[in-house]
Amino acid sequence: MRFAILGYGKIASEVMFQSILAAGHAVTVIGSERGASPDGFDGRIVRDYFKALEQDEFDAVYIGLPNHLHHDTALAALERKKPVLCEKPLGLTARQVSNLVRCSRENKTLLREAFMVAHHPQWDWMRSEIGNDQQIDLSVQFHYDNRDSLNIRNRPETGGGARLDIGCYALWVADRFGARTQNDLYGYQIYENGVDVQSSGSIWFHEGVQLNFDVSMRRARFQQVVVQTQNRCWIIPRPFNPMLHSVVWTMDQFGNRRETSFEANQYELMIQRFCRDVEQGCQTDLSSSLRIAEWSDNISSRFEKRLVG
């Protein structure tokens, strides 16, 4: 399958370009305002993202643009009946996600949100370890330090902020472990120059899932997921961008530890699944993405806002 990549920033240049090739596919068009491309790239480079979508030399689109451009470029691609794999968040709000779902269905064209973590085998394995009738308590931390005022993650006009950038991972974990309907939530967001640099809080779900999370763009790099039931605890020390070789630690009620290893490239697996679904004519199912967007909207509207700087 031939891909057009829109946005040749860090994720596209360091991960996605090579993952597409490693999965056995090709990149034939790159949309880049800077005219950036890999060394030796012999495809077409277009500086206007929407004009890149008018080219004929591609079969599907990967969107790795700043958050505020996801909705409009995905909409344009779907209207041209080009399957879309779009970086998270799919939209800045649940309304934008709903609009993309409608467009995907009207044009009978596949749309997927690029939650690469969903394709790592550690999550299916861990979910199979837990019974469906158990109370599940989740603790998610994801931190990094980015104080560059010009970076898109620190600019409100480009959809910056910790909630949209990394808070969505915490919400994805809750969804993956069966959360569907929010009962209650509380927490706070620390705002600096118009973006939330930290979002922390708790969400209770009707399905017996509780999520405690803390995400920040002003701390040393760290990530961890802890999953607890009455009798066992699972710890993923690097849950969202694991190395090729990764581990999950399981602790029983007596404190005995067991280590389970995995070897997988979640980006390649995501590309393989997306291309297979395109070829098989699979329909769009963005129920998970829509739930996560709705929960994210609730955080934005209901968490206490604290201003600094």
C-alpha positions as MATLAB code, in Angstrom:
seq = 'MRFAILGYGKIASEVMFQSILAAGHAVTVIGSERGASPDGFDGRIVRDYFKALEQDEFDAVYIGLPNHLHHDTALAALERKKPVLCEKPLGLTARQVSNLVRCSRENKTLLREAFMVAHHPQWDWMRSEIGNDQQIDLSVQFHYDNRDSLNIRNRPETGGGARLDIGCYALWVADRFGARTQNDLYGYQIYENGVDVQSSGSIWFHEGVQLNFDVSMRRARFQQVVVQTQNRCWIIPRPFNPMLHSVVWTMDQFGNRRETSFEANQYELMIQRFCRDVEQGCQTDLSSSLRIAEWSDNISSRFEKRLVG';
ca = [
       0.000    0.000    0.000;
       1.228    3.504   -0.824;
       1.058    6.105    1.962;
       0.938    9.858    2.017;
       2.414   11.241    5.230;
       1.073   14.633    6.315;
       3.519   16.329    8.657;
       7.127   15.206    8.726;
       7.865   16.026   12.375;
       9.418   13.917   15.118;
       6.921   11.044   15.186;
       6.841   10.711   11.389;
      10.576   11.077   10.808;
      11.805    8.967   13.738;
       9.158    6.248   13.847;
       6.351    6.141   11.304;
       8.274    6.433    8.043;
      10.456    3.442    8.871;
       7.523    1.518   10.390;
       5.553    1.824    7.147;
       8.516    0.487    5.185;
       9.237   -2.277    7.712;
       5.604   -3.405    7.473;
       6.103   -3.917    3.737;
       4.467   -0.755    2.404;
       5.693    2.448    0.737;
       5.645    6.208    1.277;
       5.099    8.043   -1.997;
       3.904   11.504   -0.879;
       5.011   13.711    2.011;
       3.136   16.860    2.961;
       5.555   19.158    4.766;
       5.449   22.946    5.074;
       9.225   22.906    5.510;
       9.754   20.595    2.557;
      11.319   18.038    4.889;
      11.841   14.428    3.837;
      14.171   11.481    4.515;
      17.512   11.289    2.765;
      17.118    9.726   -0.647;
      13.326   10.071   -0.726;
      12.213    9.896   -4.369;
       8.491   10.498   -3.907;
       6.526   13.712   -4.154;
       6.991   16.483   -1.552;
       4.150   19.008   -1.235;
       4.329   22.015    1.078;
       0.542   22.453    1.339;
      -1.194   19.659    3.256;
      -4.473   19.905    1.381;
      -2.753   19.992   -2.001;
      -0.839   16.889   -0.947;
      -4.205   15.158   -0.627;
      -5.009   16.072   -4.230;
      -2.152   13.932   -5.547;
      -2.864   10.572   -7.181;
       0.188    8.591   -6.070;
      -1.090    7.219   -2.765;
      -3.686    4.818   -1.380;
      -3.916    5.828    2.307;
      -2.981    8.729    4.566;
      -1.066    8.918    7.833;
      -1.620   12.243    9.644;
       1.106   13.292   12.064;
       0.300   17.011   12.185;
      -0.242   19.268   15.230;
      -3.479   18.492   17.053;
      -5.499   21.415   15.685;
      -5.012   20.200   12.095;
      -6.155   16.605   12.613;
      -9.868   17.195   12.072;
      -9.722   19.256    8.882;
      -7.062   17.197    7.105;
      -8.726   13.893    8.054;
     -12.048   15.277    6.800;
     -10.474   16.296    3.489;
      -8.867   12.866    3.030;
     -12.092   11.010    3.823;
     -14.018   13.153    1.359;
     -11.517   11.976   -1.280;
     -12.231    8.415   -0.075;
      -8.692    7.880    1.166;
      -8.366    5.672    4.286;
      -6.920    7.621    7.210;
      -4.680    6.688   10.117;
      -4.569    9.828   12.261;
      -2.449   10.530   15.308;
      -4.204   11.017   18.615;
      -6.165   13.004   19.552;
      -8.410   12.441   16.552;
     -10.154   15.723   17.344;
      -9.835   18.496   19.897;
     -13.371   17.748   21.136;
     -15.907   14.936   21.036;
     -17.917   17.004   18.537;
     -14.990   16.943   16.096;
     -14.599   13.181   16.540;
     -18.323   12.681   15.918;
     -18.064   14.736   12.751;
     -15.229   12.547   11.473;
     -17.190    9.397   12.294;
     -20.104   10.715   10.251;
     -17.848   11.616    7.311;
     -16.144    8.212    7.413;
     -19.467    6.409    7.289;
     -20.915    8.617    4.552;
     -17.877    8.002    2.360;
     -17.562    4.327    3.350;
     -13.873    4.935    4.058;
     -11.843    3.593    6.975;
     -10.696    5.993    9.668;
      -8.512    4.948   12.608;
      -6.971    6.824   15.513;
      -3.280    5.966   15.799;
      -3.235    4.661   19.376;
      -0.182    2.512   18.762;
      -0.348    1.168   22.327;
      -3.540   -0.723   21.442;
      -1.493   -3.065   19.251;
       1.089   -4.138   21.823;
       0.422   -7.721   23.045;
       1.010   -6.834   26.705;
      -2.462   -5.303   26.987;
      -4.392   -8.304   25.626;
      -2.343  -10.623   27.820;
      -2.965   -8.566   30.950;
      -6.687   -8.191   30.231;
      -6.961  -11.975   29.866;
      -5.437  -12.368   33.337;
      -8.270  -10.421   34.974;
     -11.809  -11.696   35.387;
     -14.611   -9.562   33.969;
     -16.418   -9.287   37.314;
     -13.548   -7.818   39.342;
     -13.120   -4.280   40.634;
     -10.148   -2.773   38.789;
      -8.120    0.138   40.144;
      -5.831    1.860   37.661;
      -2.985    4.245   38.372;
      -1.393    5.984   35.375;
       1.544    8.397   35.383;
       3.042    9.957   32.278;
       5.483   12.855   32.554;
       8.028   14.704   30.439;
       9.677   18.107   30.640;
       8.967   20.501   27.764;
       9.390   24.223   28.532;
       9.892   25.430   24.963;
       7.265   28.159   24.531;
       7.402   27.754   20.731;
       6.728   24.019   20.820;
       3.243   23.049   19.628;
       2.545   21.294   22.940;
       2.908   24.617   24.768;
       0.664   26.635   22.447;
      -3.124   26.791   22.919;
      -3.746   27.636   19.252;
      -2.222   24.324   18.141;
      -4.189   22.187   20.604;
      -1.383   21.912   23.131;
      -1.544   20.762   26.727;
      -0.983   17.625   28.768;
      -4.639   16.497   28.674;
      -4.777   16.105   24.892;
      -1.183   14.995   24.402;
      -0.728   12.358   27.102;
      -3.881   12.410   29.233;
      -5.560   10.508   26.427;
      -3.304    7.529   27.203;
      -4.639    7.333   30.757;
      -8.191    7.431   29.415;
      -7.329    4.781   26.829;
      -6.107    2.466   29.612;
      -9.455    2.855   31.425;
     -11.320    2.086   28.210;
      -9.111   -0.947   27.548;
      -9.976   -2.393   30.950;
     -13.717   -2.093   30.436;
     -14.672    1.428   31.487;
     -17.649    2.759   29.527;
     -19.775    5.121   31.638;
     -18.471    7.766   34.023;
     -20.077    7.926   37.471;
     -18.044   10.760   38.948;
     -14.764   12.588   38.523;
     -12.720   15.233   40.261;
      -9.266   16.728   39.933;
      -7.376   19.791   38.818;
      -5.500   21.171   35.847;
      -2.556   23.547   36.156;
      -2.582   26.119   33.350;
       0.429   28.061   32.157;
       0.186   30.516   29.264;
      -3.137   29.098   28.137;
      -2.370   25.337   28.184;
      -2.717   22.726   30.899;
       0.812   21.692   31.828;
      -0.502   19.184   34.366;
      -3.777   17.277   34.680;
      -4.356   15.114   37.754;
      -7.421   13.448   39.149;
      -9.678   10.450   39.634;
     -12.552    9.058   37.581;
     -15.033    6.406   38.698;
     -16.843    4.297   36.126;
     -20.087    2.355   36.388;
     -18.348   -0.859   35.283;
     -16.276   -1.141   38.476;
     -13.185    0.643   37.142;
     -11.455    3.487   38.975;
      -8.778    5.568   37.260;
      -6.257    7.702   39.125;
      -3.962    9.584   36.795;
      -1.307   12.271   36.739;
       0.136   13.659   33.506;
       2.579   16.533   33.302;
       4.741   18.430   30.813;
       6.896   19.950   33.561;
       8.566   16.925   35.177;
      11.397   14.526   34.472;
      10.494   11.848   31.920;
       8.589    8.985   33.530;
       5.720    6.654   32.725;
       4.055    3.787   34.536;
       0.757    1.910   34.710;
      -0.329   -0.034   37.793;
      -3.379   -2.317   37.553;
      -4.779   -3.666   40.828;
      -7.499   -6.160   41.726;
      -8.253   -7.713   45.095;
      -5.674  -10.476   44.732;
      -3.070   -9.290   42.234;
      -1.228   -6.278   40.921;
       0.364   -5.719   37.506;
       3.037   -3.089   36.900;
       4.075   -1.901   33.438;
       7.248    0.166   33.861;
       7.223    1.581   30.323;
       3.659    1.170   29.065;
       3.228    3.648   26.214;
       6.436    3.548   24.204;
       8.102    0.313   25.290;
      11.385   -0.884   23.916;
      11.359   -3.807   21.481;
      11.841   -6.050   24.527;
       9.487   -5.141   27.390;
       8.223   -6.634   30.643;
       5.183   -6.677   32.898;
       5.601   -7.457   36.595;
       2.859   -9.388   38.404;
       2.611   -9.291   42.206;
       0.363  -11.699   44.110;
      -1.247  -11.028   47.481;
       1.803  -12.459   49.257;
       4.246  -10.150   47.500;
       5.642  -12.773   45.118;
       6.760  -11.279   41.816;
       6.564  -12.837   38.367;
       8.015  -11.241   35.236;
       6.422  -11.703   31.810;
       8.384  -10.621   28.732;
       7.175   -9.401   25.357;
       8.901   -8.596   22.104;
       6.964   -6.412   19.671;
       7.086   -3.226   17.622;
       3.688   -1.668   18.260;
       4.054    0.827   15.399;
       4.648   -1.876   12.808;
       1.785   -3.925   14.229;
      -0.496   -0.888   13.972;
       0.427   -0.341   10.305;
      -0.069   -4.025    9.512;
      -3.510   -4.054   11.133;
      -4.594   -0.820    9.451;
      -3.537   -1.995    5.985;
      -5.142   -5.397    6.464;
      -8.412   -3.761    7.512;
      -8.317   -1.435    4.490;
      -7.761   -4.376    2.145;
     -10.588   -6.355    3.771;
     -13.012   -3.434    3.570;
     -13.533   -3.157    7.324;
     -15.946   -0.524    8.611;
     -14.930    2.324   10.891;
     -15.486    1.689   14.596;
     -14.472    4.709   16.622;
     -16.613    4.009   19.682;
     -13.498    3.905   21.859;
     -12.134    7.158   20.410;
     -15.466    8.885   20.939;
     -15.697    7.732   24.566;
     -12.173    8.956   25.264;
     -12.928   12.326   23.640;
     -16.101   12.704   25.731;
     -14.226   11.859   28.940;
     -11.509   14.332   27.977;
     -14.132   17.047   27.418;
     -15.502   16.320   30.906;
     -12.041   16.735   32.422;
     -11.663   20.073   30.674;
     -15.028   21.349   31.867;
     -15.240   19.889   35.380;
     -11.707   19.788   36.797;
     -10.585   22.742   38.904;
      -8.335   25.118   36.949;
      -5.286   26.553   38.654;
      -3.338   29.300   36.897;
       0.435   29.744   37.216;
       2.890   32.032   35.494;
];
